[in-house]
Amino acid sequence: MAETNFYLPIQIRYADLDPQWHVNHARILSLMEHARTQYLIKLGLFDGKTFSEFPTIVANINISYLQPIEPDQKIAASVKVIRIGNKSITYRVELVDENSHQVMARCETVTVAYDYHNKRSMSVPQAWRDTISQFEGVSL
């Protein structure tokens, strides 16, 4: 499990399950997206409402499904920014069993800073870079 400053308890719901009685792979992506969004809300970079003013768009997602997540497991998501480029931010999100600390699924998501009004990529805002670097405790 990667060290991180952000953990979010995840409630597994009946609707998250598939016929094999574990969390469906598509739901895992939704849970990870929820955790990444909550990370940005906690840092004050997104208010959770004004999407047209939210300067980011997903460019790439890579998920490793390591163990099935069952309905009675206590799960938490950890989120960490592992890289900030000129125009992109790379996040690592892990879904972890809270009792065993076993990583159940791991995701790397690359988002690109994006100006929705002009429909083009842009540089990562310096305020985002500063806020994330301070929260993560490293220069990114």
N, C-alpha and C positions, 0 to 999 in steps of 0.2 A: 504494500500500500504506500503510495507516494505521500510525503509530508505536505500538508496543506493548511491554510489558515481558514478555510471555509468548508463547513459540513452542514448538510441539510438532511434532516430525517425525511424518509420517503415512506408514505403510506401506500402499501400495495392494496389495490382495490379489486373486487371481483371482475370488473370490466377489463383489467390488465391481463387476465389469464387467457390462455388458449386451451384447446381441447386436451393437450398433454398435461394440463393443470400446473403450468409454470408461466412466468411472465413472458408474454409474446415479444419477439424480437423488435417489432415496430413500436411497442409500448416502451421498451427500454430506451429507444431513441427519444421518445417524448419525455420520459422521466429525466433524461440527461439534458435535454433542451430546457426543461423547467428549472433544473439546478443551475445551469449556466445563466439563465435569465435572472434568477434570484441572486446570484453572485453580483451581477451588474446593478441590480436594485440596491443591494446592501451597500455597494460602493458609491451609490448616488449617481451612477452614470446613466441610469434609465429609470423613468418613473413608472414603468409598467403600463402606460396608457397611450402616450403619443408616439405611435410607431413611425409616423412620417418624419419625426424628428430624431429617430433612433438610428444613428449613422453607421449601420453595420448590416452586412448581408453574408449569409453562409456560402462559402466557396467549396469546402471539402469536409466530409465526415468519414471517419474510419473507426468502426466499432469492432472490438474483440469480445465475443460472448464466451466467457471462461467457465462459468458454472450456471446451471439453471437456477432461477430465483423462484422460490415457492411461496405460496400465499401466507404462510405463517412466519416467514422470516422478517426480522427487524433489519431494515436496510437504511443506509445513509448514503448520500452522494457527497463526494469530495470534488471540489473544483479548484483548479490552479491554472494560472496563465503561465505557459512555459516559454513563450516567445512573443515579442512584439517586433514586427518588421516595419518598413516604411509605410505600407498600406494594409498590413494584415496583423491579426492577433491569433495565436494558437492556444487553445484551451485543452487541458487534460481533465476529463471527468471520469471518476470511478464510482461504481455502485458497489458498496462494501457491506458485508454482513456485520452488523453491529456487535454481535456476540463473539464470533470467531475472528473478525477483522480480515476475513478472506475477501479478496477482490472478485466479484461476481461478473463484472463487465467493465471494460475500459474503452474510452472514446477519446480520440483527438479530433477537435473541430477547428478548422481554419475559417475565420471570418475576415472579410475585407471591409475596410472603412468605405462607406458608400454615401454619396449625396443623392438622395432620392428626388430632389427637386430638379437637379441637372442630369440625372441618370448616368452617373459616372463614378468611378472609384476616386478616392482622395487619400491624402495622408492621414494616418491615425492622429486624432487630435492630441496635442501636447498635454492637455488636461487629463485625458484618458491614460496616457503613458505615465504621467506623474502619479495619478491616483492608484493605478494598478501596481506600479513599482513600489510605492510606499506600503500598500497593503501586503504585497508579497515579500517585502523586505529585501528586495534585490533590484538592481538597475536593469530594466528591460528595454 
